[in-house]
Amino acid sequence: MELIEQVINRQNMMRALNQVKQNKGSAGVDRMPVSELYDYLSNNRESIEQSLLNGTYLPQPILGVEIPKSNGKVRLLGVPTVVDRMLQQAVGQVLANRFEMDFEDFSYGFRPNKNAQQAVLKALEYINSGYQDIVDIDLKSFFDEVDHCILLQLIYRRVKCPLTLRLIRKWLRAPILINGNLFKRRKGVPQGSPLSPILSNIMLDELDKELDRRGVKYVRYADDFSIYCKSQWQARKTGNEIFLFLKDKLHLPINREKSGIRRPVNFTMLGFGFVSTFKKGEKGKYQLVVSEKGWKNLKQKIKTITRKTTPFTFDERIYKLKEVQQGWLQFYRIASIQEKLKDVDGWVRNRLRCCIWKQWKKPERRRKNLLRLGVDLEHAYSYSRSRMGTWAVACSPILRTTITVERLQKRGYESLFVYYQKVAPFLNEPLYTRTVRTVV
């Protein structure tokens, strides 16, 4: 059976359709939302299948969307139409069946039963085994620099179906629409495409096999990879050789400013850092912590939700706060974060008190609410007329002794530390099962 026939198989197409609907996402250049995809497919299934079988299917342009990065720059995402997304998902599923068994064990990105936490724990294992000179290589705009010819040649090794290869090439070459102007694309894989994860793994699997051939320790998660050596000399030698391999064989440039040889204390990986344990009998051992960037991202999201000028009700703030906190903790739960969580919890509670004080607005309303919370008449009057700023009031006994933790909990608030304690008992389970387990 030709690969294109596996792609248009009804079961494969329905699986792709359900995945696209589950991912949601915005509309492409044709403005068709995901909600209309099923009806469109029902009415046009035969014509789509026929165009795929005779090679006349023509993808629509990609919609370019810029999203801000944490460093102040922007990342360009390519959003295909929902029909193209569904077909790309169908092709990606079939390609994954062909290539998955050949991928190396230490590649953790976009693969079944593998995740970022496993990659970080493997890196920690290497470091604690004495491989503490780390070659940290940053690929410069990897998704924008992929060479189409090399990528298609790598796919052709396992996929001999000309219709499928031609279809993938059309998607790779589809123009991108940015601010109303169409631009040609002659290299790169658009981020935001369902095909980009499997295509990036096919490309970088060549790097994995080269590292295996050299017998070095490494960990890769998508385009984020690092090599672990026992001496600085070996790290420098390996780093130079891999730099030449990426440049000459895969035509992938390296960001020299962000690449280099690191020691564990100066190395971060996927938002995690490494610090010495300082425990007796464990000299030279390291433990996982959350990087400064990881804490900064959490605080920035919390600030947005708990900003006193944001027009949310208290219940809306609590709901959004839970979403952010639980998602963040599910990712960073393997790090040593207990003590710092308590500090963050206190800061979050004060921000919530700040929102409540701001919501009360007028002095008379503040006086009445303080009376309801058990403050005596004299203090309720003087507190309600306080000239202190909102943040100073939130941090003072005026609200800390009235809007207590218990009262916040009755309104639905749950601290990061309490939620971490719920997640902590599951830390001995295999990581790939923990990623889908939800704690309510």
N, C-alpha and C positions, 0 to 999 in steps of 0.2 A: 504493500500500500504506500502510495506517495505521501510525503509528509503533509502536503497541503490538504489531502483528504482527511488526515487525522485532525488537522486544524478545524475544518468545517464539520467535523463529527458533531451531531446534535448534543451529545452529553458534554463534550468539551466546550462547545459554544455556550451552553446554559451555565456551565460552571464559570466561564469567563464573564457572562452577563451578571451573575449573582455577585461576583467579586467586585466588578465595577460599581454596581449599585451599593454594595457595602462600603466601598471606599468613598462614595459620594463624589466630592470634587465639583469644581465649577465647570461651566460650559465652555466650549471652544469657540472658534471663529463663526460657527453656524448658529450659536446661541441656543442650541438644543440642550435642555437640562437632562440629568440622569433619569428623572422621573418619566420621561417620554421615550426612553430607550427601548423598553419592552414592546410597546405598541409599534414603534418604528421597525423593530426587528420582525415582528409578526407579519407586517405588511410587505416587507421588502427582503425577506430571508432568501427567497429563490434568486432574485436578481443579484444580491450580494454574493451568494455562493457561486453563481455562474461567472461573475466578473473575476472572482478569485481563481476559479478553475481555468479560465481562458487567458488570465494574465492581464486583463484590461482594467482591473481595479486601480483607481487613482486616489491616493490619500489627499485630504484637504490640508491647507497650511496650518501651522502650529501657532497658537496664540502665545506671544511672549509676555510674561508677567514678572515684574521685578519685585522681590521681597527683601526687606532690610536684613542685614547680618548684624551680629553682635558687635563687630568691629567698626560699624558705621558705614560699611560698603553695602552694596546690593548684590543679590544673587538672581540671575535670570533663569526663570523656570519656563519650560515649554509645555503648554497645555494643549494636547490634541483634542479633536472633537470626541464626543462620547462614543460614536460609532468606531472611530479609529482606536480609541482606548480599549473597547471591547475586543476588537480583532487583534490588537497587539497583545492583550492579555491571553487570548486563545493561542497565539503563536508562542508566547513566552512559556505557557504551560507545557506545550509539546517540546520546546527546546530544553526545558528543565529536565524532562524525562530522559532526553538523549545525553545531556552533559553532566547531570548531577553526580552520577556514580564516578565520574573521572575527576571531579574537583578534589583538591587536597583537604586533609583533615583540619589544617590550621587556618582555613578560610572560614570566617564566621558570619559574613554579611549576606543578608537576603537569601538565606538557605533554611530549609526545614529543620526544626529541632536544634537550631543554632541561634545565638544571640550575642549582644554586645557584652553582657555580663560574663559569659563563658570566655570571650576573648580576653577580657581584663584579668580574669582569674588565671588563665593560662600564662599571661604576661607576669603576674605576681609569682606564679610557680617557677618560672624561669629565673626571675630576679632572686628569689630565695634559695635557688639551687646554685647561685654563684655567677650567673650570667648578668653582670651588673654594668657592663659597658654597652650602651644601647644605641644602635644606629636608627635614628628617627628621621625618616624620609617623608617629605610632604610633596605630593604630586601637584604641580601647578595647574589649577583649573582642569582637573582630569576629564570631567564629563564634556568639557568644551574642546579638548585636544585629541580625542580618540581618532585615530586614522581609519577611515572607512575601508580602505583597501585591505589593510592588515586584519581588521575585524572580520570582514567577509571571507577572507582566506581561512581564518581560524574556524569559522562556522562551516565552511565547505568541507573541511576534513571529516566532519561527522554527518553533515546534511548535504546530500547530493541532489536534492529537489530544486530544480531551477526556478520554479514558480515561487517557492518560499523565499529563496535567496533574492529574487527580483523584488518581491514584496518588501522584504526587510530593507533592501537598498532604497526603495522609494520612500519608506518612512525616514530613513537616515538623511535623505536628500530633500525632504519636504521643506519648503521655505518657511520662515518664521515671521509673523506679523508683529511689529513693534511700533506702537504709536501711529498706526495707520499705514505704515510702510512695510513692504515685503522685502526680506533679505534672503539671499541664497545661503545655503549651508553646504560646505564641502568637507567639514570635519566635525567631530563631536557627536555625542549622544544626548538628546535633550533631557534634562532632569524634569521629572514630572510624568514621563512616559512609563507605562507598565513594562515596556521592554528594557528600559535602561538597567535595572538590577541584574537580569540574566546576562545582558550583553557586556556589562562591566566585569562580571565574574568570568565570562569566557575570555575576555581580553587579559585580565590580570591573573588568570590561571597559568598563563605562560610564565609570569613572574614567580608564582608559587612553585612551579616545576623546576625552574632554574635554581631557586633557593634550596629545594629538596636535593637537587643534583649536587649542590655544593656542601650539603650536610650541615647547614646552619640552623639555628633555632629562630623561629619567626612567628609572628601573629599578624593576620590581616583581617580587617573588617572593611569591606568595600575598598575604597581607595586609601584607607588609613592603615598603614602597615609599619612594623618596626622589627628590627633584627637584634638578637641578643647574643653577646659575645663575652668571653672571660677576660679579655685584655683589650686595652685601647689600641694596641697595634693591630690586632685581628679585626677590631671594629672598623678602623680606618681603611684597612685593605679591602674588607668585604664591602664597605660603603662605596668605595671608588669603583669596584668591579660592578656592583649593581647599578650605579649611576650610568656607567657605559652601556650596560645591557638595556636599561630603559631608554636611553637616548638612541642607540644604534638599532636595536631589534624591534622595539615597540613604538619608537618615535614619540615618547612621552617626556615632556620637560619636567624638571624638578625645581621647586622653589628653594633656592639656596639659602635665603634668609631664614626660613623656618625649618630647614633641615640641619642636622649635625649629630655629633656624638654626645649622648647625655649620660649622666649618672641618675639613679632612680629618684633622688630628691628633686632633680631638675626636669623630670620627665612627667608628662601628663598624657593620658590615653582615654579618649572617648569621655572626657569630663571627669576622669578619676586621677588622683595623684597618689604618690607612694611616699610614706614616711617611715622612719625607723620605729621599731616597736618599743625600744628602751626597756625590755623585760629581761630579767636575770636569766642567763643561759641562752639568750636568743640574739647575741651580738651579730650584726650583719643581716638581720631579718627585717622585712618591711611589711607594713599593713596598708590597706587601701583607705584613702580618704577622698572626700569630694574636693575637686579643684576649686580655686577661687572663682573661676568662670562659672562653674556649676552653681555655687552659692549665689553669685551675682544674678544669674538667670532666674533662679527661684525668687529672689527678693524683688526683681524687676516685675515679674508677673504678679506677685502679691501686692506690690505698690499700685499697679494698675487697677486691681480689683478693689483695694481698700482706700483708694484716693477719695478724700471727703467730698470733693466736687463732682465725683462720678455719680450720675443719677440712678443709683441702684437702691432697692429696698434692702433691709437688713437680711431678709431671707435669700434674696438673690445673691448678695455678697457671700453668704455662707455656702450656698450651692456651688458657686464658681470657685470659691476658695478650696472646697473639698476636692473638686476636679483637679485643680493644679497641684495641691499637696499630695494627693494619692498617686497621681501620675508620676510626679517627681520621686516620691519614695519607692514606688515600684521599680524605678530604674536604678536608684542609688542605694537600695536596701542592703547591698553586700558590703558597703563601706562602714568604717567606724565613725558614726555620726551622732551617737546618743547625746553626748554632752552639749554639742553645738545646737542640736534640735531644741533643747530647753531654752536657750538664749533666743532662738528665732521665734519660738512660741510666745515668749513674753513680749517680743516686739510686735508680733501679729495681733495679740490681744490689745495692746495699747493703740494700735491703728484702728481696731474695731471700736474701741471706746471713743476714739477721736471722731469717728464717723457718727456715732450715736450722739455725742455732745453737739456736733455740728447740726445734726438733724433736729435736735430740740430747739435750736435757733434762739427764741426769745427768752429773756430772764424768767418771766413768770412761768412759762412752760417748763423750764429747767427746775424751778423751785418745786413745782407740783410733782414732777417725776422723781426728784430726790426725796420728797416726802414719802412717795409710794415705795421707794427703795429702803425706807427705814431711817432716814436722816431726821434729826429733830428740827423743830421750827426755826430756831435761831441759826443753826448751821446751814440749813437748806436755803435760807434767805441770803446769807453772806456768800455761800458757794455759788449760787445762781448769778450773783452780781460780780463775780471774780473778774479782774482785769487781766488775768493770765491768758496766754495764748491757748489755742485748742490742744496742741500737743502737750503743753505743760500741765494742763488740767487732766489729760488722759493719763499722764505718768504720775500724777499726784494722788494722795489718799482720797481726794474727792470722788474719783471714779474707781480707783483700785479697790476700795473697801465697800463700794456699793454695787458696781457692775462686776461682780466677782466671777471667778472661773466657773463656779457652779451655775450661776445664772446664765452665763454665755452658753454653757453646755445644754441647758434646758431649751435654748433657742436653736440648737442644732450644731453648735460649734464643736469641733473635735481637733485636738492639738496634733501636731506632727509626731510628737513623742508617743502619744497614746496609739496612733495609727501604726507607728513603727513597731510597737510592742505586739500588735496583732499580726504583723507580717513576720516578725522575727522567728516565731516557732516553725515557720516553713523553710528556714534557711538551709536545712539539711536535705531538702528534696532535690532531685535533679533539676538543673536550671531550666531545661526546656519545658518541664511541667509547671514550674513556678510562674513562667511568663504568662500563662493563660489562666492562672488561678486568681480569683477575685475575692477580696476580703470586704465584707459589708459591715 
